[in-house]
Amino acid sequence: MQFAPDPGYEHYAGTTFDIPFWAAAIDGETAVVLGDLVAGDRINAWTGACRESYPVQCEVEAVTSAS
């Protein structure tokens, strides 16, 4: 899934997320899993450590809908 960042987060342009089929809820929000997403959906992604590469590579901890 290709990622298009909001303004101010251009460092993450081109990032590819490996979104799992399982989900962890975070901050009381409903978790989103791969089967829930369609092209154009807006998401919030929580990550662990990110590698200094291009594109950025991060471990996904949780994904929620930003709609």
NUNULO-925931 format. One record per residue: residue number from 1; residue in three letters; chain; z, y, x of N, C-alpha, C in turn. Coordinates in Angstrom, 3 decimals. Example, Ala and Ser with C-alpha at 12.3 -4.5 7.8 and 13.67 -1.06 7.14 Angstrom:
2
<site 1,"ALA","A",<7.800,-5.690,13.190>,<7.800,-4.500,12.300>,<7.800,-3.300,13.200>>;
<site 2,"SER","A",<7.080,-2.250,12.850>,<7.140,-1.060,13.670>,<7.870,0.030,12.900>>;
//
This chain:
67
<site 1,"MET","A",<0.000,-1.159,0.848>,<0.000,0.000,0.000>,<0.000,1.232,0.901>>;
<site 2,"GLN","A",<-0.973,2.098,0.754>,<-1.092,3.308,1.563>,<-0.188,4.398,1.001>>;
<site 3,"PHE","A",<0.404,5.176,1.876>,<1.391,6.173,1.494>,<0.863,7.569,1.761>>;
<site 4,"ALA","A",<0.983,8.469,0.778>,<0.630,9.883,0.930>,<1.916,10.686,0.775>>;
<site 5,"PRO","A",<2.414,11.319,1.852>,<3.688,12.010,1.804>,<3.654,13.344,1.076>>;
<site 6,"ASP","A",<4.820,13.773,0.604>,<4.976,15.112,0.049>,<4.926,16.123,1.194>>;
<site 7,"PRO","A",<4.618,17.399,0.896>,<4.625,18.428,1.938>,<5.960,18.443,2.694>>;
<site 8,"GLY","A",<5.856,18.562,4.001>,<7.044,18.562,4.848>,<7.336,17.198,5.468>>;
<site 9,"TYR","A",<6.659,16.175,4.978>,<6.870,14.817,5.494>,<5.581,14.254,6.089>>;
<site 10,"GLU","A",<4.742,15.123,6.633>,<3.457,14.713,7.167>,<3.574,13.694,8.294>>;
<site 11,"HIS","A",<4.717,13.650,8.960>,<4.938,12.668,10.030>,<4.714,11.249,9.510>>;
<site 12,"TYR","A",<4.904,11.052,8.205>,<4.777,9.727,7.608>,<3.383,9.456,7.047>>;
<site 13,"ALA","A",<2.441,10.380,7.204>,<1.076,10.170,6.708>,<0.491,8.915,7.336>>;
<site 14,"GLY","A",<-0.162,8.112,6.537>,<-0.776,6.887,7.036>,<0.159,5.695,7.085>>;
<site 15,"THR","A",<1.420,5.909,6.743>,<2.383,4.810,6.760>,<1.986,3.753,5.742>>;
<site 16,"THR","A",<2.122,2.518,6.118>,<1.901,1.406,5.213>,<3.247,0.750,4.954>>;
<site 17,"PHE","A",<3.601,0.588,3.676>,<4.857,-0.035,3.310>,<4.634,-1.502,2.974>>;
<site 18,"ASP","A",<5.493,-2.352,3.478>,<5.517,-3.751,3.091>,<6.626,-3.869,2.053>>;
<site 19,"ILE","A",<6.281,-3.673,0.779>,<7.273,-3.642,-0.288>,<7.550,-5.073,-0.732>>;
<site 20,"PRO","A",<8.807,-5.459,-0.760>,<9.154,-6.845,-1.071>,<9.010,-7.170,-2.560>>;
<site 21,"PHE","A",<9.012,-8.474,-2.857>,<8.986,-8.947,-4.232>,<10.379,-8.913,-4.847>>;
<site 22,"TRP","A",<11.422,-8.782,-4.033>,<12.812,-8.643,-4.499>,<13.186,-7.181,-4.342>>;
<site 23,"ALA","A",<14.264,-6.775,-4.957>,<14.623,-5.363,-4.898>,<16.124,-5.166,-4.797>>;
<site 24,"ALA","A",<16.498,-4.096,-4.147>,<17.894,-3.680,-4.073>,<18.009,-2.331,-4.769>>;
<site 25,"ALA","A",<18.957,-2.208,-5.675>,<19.185,-0.915,-6.334>,<19.947,-0.009,-5.378>>;
<site 26,"ILE","A",<19.724,1.294,-5.511>,<20.406,2.249,-4.649>,<20.716,3.496,-5.474>>;
<site 27,"ASP","A",<21.858,4.075,-5.235>,<22.275,5.300,-5.924>,<22.196,5.195,-7.441>>;
<site 28,"GLY","A",<22.418,4.004,-7.995>,<22.416,3.808,-9.433>,<21.040,3.840,-10.080>>;
<site 29,"GLU","A",<19.987,3.919,-9.278>,<18.631,3.944,-9.816>,<18.096,2.521,-9.960>>;
<site 30,"THR","A",<17.107,2.356,-10.815>,<16.475,1.052,-10.996>,<15.518,0.797,-9.849>>;
<site 31,"ALA","A",<15.661,-0.349,-9.235>,<14.803,-0.709,-8.110>,<13.394,-1.012,-8.588>>;
<site 32,"VAL","A",<12.426,-0.782,-7.711>,<11.017,-1.071,-7.967>,<10.599,-2.161,-6.995>>;
<site 33,"VAL","A",<9.853,-3.127,-7.484>,<9.314,-4.177,-6.620>,<7.794,-4.103,-6.633>>;
<site 34,"LEU","A",<7.171,-4.830,-5.739>,<5.729,-4.764,-5.551>,<4.958,-4.908,-6.865>>;
<site 35,"GLY","A",<5.318,-5.853,-7.712>,<4.602,-6.087,-8.959>,<4.711,-4.957,-9.962>>;
<site 36,"ASP","A",<5.651,-4.023,-9.755>,<5.833,-2.888,-10.667>,<4.891,-1.727,-10.368>>;
<site 37,"LEU","A",<4.268,-1.705,-9.195>,<3.526,-0.536,-8.737>,<2.031,-0.625,-8.994>>;
<site 38,"VAL","A",<1.438,0.534,-9.298>,<-0.015,0.663,-9.399>,<-0.422,1.882,-8.575>>;
<site 39,"ALA","A",<-1.676,1.947,-8.205>,<-2.173,3.064,-7.403>,<-1.830,4.387,-8.080>>;
<site 40,"GLY","A",<-1.317,5.317,-7.288>,<-0.965,6.640,-7.795>,<0.489,6.808,-8.172>>;
<site 41,"ASP","A",<1.252,5.703,-8.225>,<2.683,5.810,-8.528>,<3.393,6.583,-7.429>>;
<site 42,"ARG","A",<4.402,7.350,-7.827>,<5.238,8.077,-6.862>,<6.526,7.298,-6.687>>;
<site 43,"ILE","A",<6.948,7.137,-5.439>,<8.150,6.359,-5.145>,<9.107,7.135,-4.250>>;
<site 44,"ASN","A",<10.367,6.741,-4.285>,<11.360,7.130,-3.294>,<11.567,5.893,-2.439>>;
<site 45,"ALA","A",<11.515,6.040,-1.133>,<11.701,4.899,-0.242>,<12.857,5.175,0.700>>;
<site 46,"TRP","A",<13.812,4.254,0.762>,<14.919,4.324,1.698>,<14.598,3.362,2.829>>;
<site 47,"THR","A",<14.769,3.833,4.045>,<14.426,3.002,5.190>,<15.581,2.915,6.166>>;
<site 48,"GLY","A",<15.503,1.901,6.996>,<16.416,1.780,8.120>,<15.784,2.514,9.290>>;
<site 49,"ALA","A",<15.988,2.002,10.457>,<15.434,2.623,11.658>,<13.912,2.639,11.601>>;
<site 50,"CYS","A",<13.330,3.744,12.069>,<11.877,3.877,12.134>,<11.443,3.931,13.592>>;
<site 51,"ARG","A",<10.322,3.282,13.892>,<9.800,3.268,15.251>,<8.928,4.509,15.474>>;
<site 52,"GLU","A",<8.950,5.024,16.651>,<8.133,6.192,17.006>,<6.720,5.721,17.317>>;
<site 53,"SER","A",<5.973,5.448,16.306>,<4.606,4.985,16.455>,<3.742,5.728,15.451>>;
<site 54,"TYR","A",<2.436,5.527,15.532>,<1.557,6.079,14.518>,<0.643,4.976,14.033>>;
<site 55,"PRO","A",<0.668,4.639,12.746>,<1.590,5.233,11.776>,<3.021,4.768,12.000>>;
<site 56,"VAL","A",<3.940,5.504,11.425>,<5.361,5.181,11.519>,<5.597,3.796,10.936>>;
<site 57,"GLN","A",<6.487,3.025,11.565>,<6.863,1.704,11.071>,<8.349,1.716,10.787>>;
<site 58,"CYS","A",<8.721,1.497,9.536>,<10.125,1.513,9.127>,<10.463,0.255,8.351>>;
<site 59,"GLU","A",<11.702,-0.163,8.443>,<12.203,-1.265,7.633>,<12.582,-0.715,6.264>>;
<site 60,"VAL","A",<11.941,-1.201,5.204>,<12.229,-0.734,3.848>,<13.524,-1.369,3.358>>;
<site 61,"GLU","A",<14.451,-0.524,2.908>,<15.717,-1.022,2.375>,<15.727,-1.011,0.853>>;
<site 62,"ALA","A",<15.097,-0.008,0.247>,<15.049,0.089,-1.219>,<13.905,1.008,-1.626>>;
<site 63,"VAL","A",<13.356,0.743,-2.805>,<12.293,1.571,-3.376>,<12.624,1.813,-4.832>>;
<site 64,"THR","A",<12.549,3.082,-5.266>,<12.763,3.417,-6.665>,<11.611,4.296,-7.127>>;
<site 65,"SER","A",<11.443,4.415,-8.424>,<10.393,5.242,-8.988>,<10.775,6.711,-8.881>>;
<site 66,"ALA","A",<9.797,7.557,-8.535>,<10.030,9.001,-8.473>,<9.387,9.690,-9.670>>;
<site 67,"SER","A",<8.887,8.918,-10.626>,<8.207,9.496,-11.797>,<9.189,10.113,-12.749>>;
//
